[in-house]
């Protein structure tokens, strides 16, 4: 096998192409969402993970809630979320998230978390409790969960499935050949099995969709990406997101390639031809970006996903 080599641009930032430059406009709605998340002691991926879409999403009163604190127990080379030992789990967090969903009038809520490998169930109970709390106060709101792999604890996964989310998302993040470098604490085959088990659990009564995302630009080849897309389809994955990896800081993995929007458009076409029900692909696409538009039956603009992960600390929003 040919040995993979990577460029080492450790001492100068990559020069971003024109299509990755965004216009920042902090409208009144941005401050409203930021203050509400802080007041309820919530975290968002948008802030913690330095998401480039935070200005657009907050200004549109959307975000993604991040459960279980803002410290992750894993050491992925791409992620800006703080690493270390997790804090005590807040039993009031599910209720606070449901309260935020109600106050924002969300029709599509996105819930994610940091990895909490030290917990027996990896935090699955917190996901299940949050889904149920949202159902109680906002029964018409669709709930999407972006979950970790729970270290292969399939009973933990089942507890989340038993709460009946509308969409179960678990990001593959990168191709199999790059896992040791990009996701040293994760296992490619374990992520695939999680998605397979989730897809197998859906029923006619609870027709849950499954979803996964891959970052481009970490050194993958075209064929490796296509192979990963085929692997996801073999697990009956319905929705695929493809976005450009952007280096959060100089301490993180360098960008090996900036993909042109036309290349993302081609991968979207290929993915749809392969059989995915929906493919969201573009330089600034992240797991929860336009999440409500990816679910059949939801009207554009009516859903407001709230996530918590990526950029300076305003609220704490991001991607898992």
C-alpha positions in Angstrom: 0.0 0.0 0.0 1.3 3.4 -0.9 2.3 5.4 2.2 0.1 8.5 2.7 2.0 11.8 3.2 0.5 15.1 4.3 1.7 18.6 4.0 2.8 20.4 7.1 1.6 24.0 7.1 2.1 24.4 10.8 3.5 28.0 10.9 1.3 29.9 8.5 -2.5 29.9 8.1 -4.1 28.5 4.9 -5.2 31.3 2.5 -9.0 30.8 2.2 -10.4 31.1 -1.3 -13.0 33.8 -2.1 -16.0 31.4 -1.9 -15.2 30.8 1.8 -15.4 34.5 2.8 -18.6 35.3 4.6 -20.2 38.6 5.5 -20.8 39.1 9.2 -24.1 40.8 10.1 -25.1 40.7 13.8 -28.7 41.5 13.8 -31.0 41.9 16.8 -32.1 38.3 16.5 -28.5 37.2 16.9 -28.2 38.9 20.3 -31.6 37.6 21.3 -30.7 33.9 20.8 -27.3 34.4 22.4 -28.8 36.0 25.5 -31.4 33.3 25.8 -28.9 30.5 25.6 -26.8 32.1 28.2 -29.7 32.8 30.5 -30.7 29.2 30.4 -27.1 28.0 31.0 -27.1 26.1 27.7 -24.3 25.3 25.4 -24.3 25.4 21.6 -22.1 23.8 19.0 -22.1 27.0 17.0 -19.9 28.8 19.5 -17.8 25.9 20.9 -16.9 24.5 17.5 -16.3 27.9 15.8 -19.0 27.3 13.2 -18.8 29.7 10.2 -22.5 29.8 10.0 -23.2 31.1 13.5 -24.0 34.6 12.4 -26.6 33.5 9.8 -28.1 30.9 12.1 -28.4 33.0 15.2 -29.7 35.9 13.2 -32.4 33.5 11.9 -33.2 32.4 15.5 -31.6 29.0 14.9 -28.9 27.1 16.8 -28.0 23.5 17.9 -28.1 22.6 21.5 -25.1 20.8 22.9 -25.7 18.6 25.9 -23.5 17.4 28.7 -21.3 20.5 29.1 -18.7 22.1 26.9 -15.7 19.8 27.6 -15.1 16.7 25.4 -13.2 13.6 26.5 -11.9 12.8 23.0 -9.0 14.4 21.1 -10.1 14.7 17.5 -7.6 16.7 15.5 -10.2 18.9 13.7 -12.4 20.0 16.6 -12.3 23.3 18.5 -14.3 22.1 21.5 -12.3 22.1 24.8 -10.8 18.7 25.7 -10.5 17.3 29.2 -12.6 15.8 32.0 -16.3 16.4 31.9 -18.2 18.2 34.6 -21.1 16.8 36.6 -24.2 16.2 34.4 -26.9 18.8 34.9 -30.3 17.0 35.6 -32.1 20.2 34.7 -30.5 20.5 31.3 -33.2 18.6 29.3 -35.9 20.8 30.7 -33.9 23.9 29.9 -33.4 22.8 26.3 -37.1 22.1 26.0 -37.9 25.6 27.4 -35.6 27.2 24.8 -37.3 25.2 22.0 -40.7 26.4 23.2 -39.5 30.1 23.5 -38.0 30.1 20.1 -41.1 28.4 18.6 -39.0 25.8 16.9 -40.5 23.3 14.5 -37.2 21.4 14.1 -34.8 21.2 17.0 -31.3 19.8 16.7 -29.6 18.3 19.8 -26.0 17.2 20.0 -23.4 16.7 22.7 -19.7 16.4 23.5 -18.3 13.0 24.0 -18.5 11.8 27.6 -16.7 8.5 27.4 -16.4 8.3 31.2 -20.1 8.0 31.7 -21.5 4.4 31.7 -23.9 5.2 28.9 -21.9 7.9 27.2 -24.7 10.4 28.0 -27.4 8.6 26.2 -29.9 9.1 29.1 -29.5 12.9 28.7 -30.4 12.6 25.0 -33.5 10.5 25.7 -34.6 12.8 28.5 -34.2 15.9 26.3 -36.2 14.3 23.5 -39.1 13.5 25.9 -39.0 16.9 27.5 -39.3 18.6 24.1 -42.1 16.3 23.1 -44.0 17.2 26.3 -43.9 21.0 25.7 -43.7 21.1 21.9 -45.4 18.0 20.6 -45.3 19.2 16.9 -41.6 20.0 16.9 -39.4 17.5 15.1 -36.3 16.4 17.0 -33.0 15.6 15.4 -30.2 14.2 17.5 -26.5 14.2 16.5 -25.1 11.6 18.8 -21.6 10.2 19.6 -20.9 6.5 19.2 -21.4 5.7 23.0 -18.2 3.6 22.7 -20.2 0.9 21.1 -22.7 0.5 24.0 -25.7 -0.6 21.9 -28.0 -0.6 25.0 -27.2 3.1 25.3 -28.1 3.7 21.6 -31.3 1.8 22.1 -32.3 4.1 24.9 -32.1 7.1 22.5 -34.0 5.2 19.8 -36.7 4.3 22.3 -37.3 8.1 22.8 -38.2 8.2 19.0 -36.2 11.0 17.5 -37.3 12.1 14.0 -33.8 12.1 12.7 -30.8 10.2 14.2 -27.5 11.7 13.0 -24.0 10.3 13.6 -21.1 11.9 11.8 -18.6 9.7 10.1 -16.4 12.9 9.8 -13.8 11.5 7.5 -12.8 8.5 5.4 -11.7 5.2 6.8 -8.0 5.7 5.9 -7.7 8.9 7.9 -9.4 7.8 11.1 -6.3 7.2 13.2 -5.0 10.7 12.3 -8.3 12.6 12.4 -10.4 10.7 15.0 -7.9 8.7 17.1 -10.5 7.7 19.7 -13.1 6.6 17.2 -13.5 3.5 15.0 -14.8 3.7 11.5 -16.6 0.3 11.6 -18.2 1.2 14.9 -19.8 4.3 13.4 -21.0 2.3 10.5 -22.6 -0.3 12.8 -24.3 2.4 14.8 -25.9 3.8 11.7 -26.9 0.3 10.6 -28.5 -0.5 14.0 -30.3 2.8 14.0 -31.8 2.3 10.5 -32.9 -1.2 11.4 -34.8 0.1 14.4 -37.2 2.3 12.5 -40.8 1.1 12.0 -43.8 2.2 10.1 -45.1 3.9 13.3 -41.8 5.7 13.9 -40.2 6.2 10.4 -37.0 7.8 11.7 -34.5 9.1 9.2 -30.7 8.4 9.6 -28.1 10.9 8.7 -24.3 11.3 8.6 -21.7 13.9 7.6 -18.2 14.0 6.2 -15.7 16.8 6.1 -13.6 17.3 3.0 -10.1 18.7 2.8 -8.3 16.6 5.4 -6.3 14.6 2.8 -8.9 12.1 1.5 -8.8 11.0 -2.1 -11.8 11.1 -4.4 -12.2 7.3 -4.4 -11.9 7.2 -0.6 -14.8 9.6 -0.3 -16.9 7.7 -2.8 -16.1 4.5 -0.9 -17.3 6.2 2.3 -20.5 7.3 0.6 -21.1 3.7 -0.6 -20.4 2.4 2.9 -23.0 4.8 4.4 -25.6 3.7 1.8 -25.0 0.1 2.8 -26.1 1.1 6.3 -29.3 2.5 4.9 -28.3 6.1 5.7 -30.9 8.5 4.3 -29.2 11.9 4.5 -25.6 12.9 3.8 -23.9 16.3 4.5 -20.6 17.2 2.9 -18.7 20.3 4.0 -15.3 21.9 3.8 -13.0 21.3 6.8 -11.8 24.7 8.2 -8.9 24.7 10.6 -10.1 26.2 13.9 -6.6 27.1 15.2 -3.0 26.5 14.3 -2.9 23.7 16.8 -5.4 21.7 14.7 -4.9 19.6 11.6 -4.0 21.6 8.5 -6.3 22.0 5.5 -5.0 19.8 2.7 -7.3 21.1 0.0 -10.1 23.7 -0.5 -12.8 22.2 -2.6 -14.5 24.4 -5.1 -18.3 24.8 -4.9 -18.5 23.0 -8.3 -16.9 20.0 -6.8 -19.4 19.9 -4.0 -22.2 20.2 -6.5 -20.7 17.2 -8.3 -20.6 15.1 -5.1 -24.2 16.1 -4.4 -25.2 14.9 -7.8 -23.3 11.6 -7.4 -24.8 11.1 -3.9 -28.3 11.5 -5.2 -27.6 9.1 -8.1 -26.2 6.6 -5.6 -29.5 6.6 -3.7 -29.3 9.1 -0.8 -32.7 10.7 -0.1 -31.1 14.0 0.5 -27.5 15.4 0.1 -26.5 18.8 1.5 -23.1 19.7 0.0 -21.2 23.0 0.0 -18.1 24.7 1.4 -19.9 26.0 4.5 -22.3 23.0 5.1 -22.2 21.6 8.6 -24.3 18.8 10.2 -27.2 21.0 11.2 -27.0 23.7 8.5 -30.5 23.9 6.9 -31.4 20.7 8.8 -35.1 21.4 8.6 -35.0 21.5 4.8 -33.6 17.9 4.7 -36.7 16.3 6.2 -39.6 15.5 3.9 -42.8 17.4 4.8 -41.2 20.4 6.4 -41.5 23.8 4.8 -38.5 25.9 4.2 -38.1 28.7 6.7 -40.6 27.3 9.2 -38.1 25.2 11.2 -35.5 26.6 13.4 -32.8 24.1 14.4 -30.9 25.0 17.6 -27.4 23.5 17.9 -24.5 24.1 20.3 -20.8 23.7 19.2 -18.3 26.2 17.0 -16.4 30.4 17.1 -15.6 32.7 20.1 -17.7 32.0 23.1 -21.0 33.7 22.7 -23.2 30.8 23.5 -21.6 27.5 22.9 -22.7 26.0 19.6 -20.9 23.5 17.3 -20.6 20.0 15.6 -19.8 16.6 17.1 
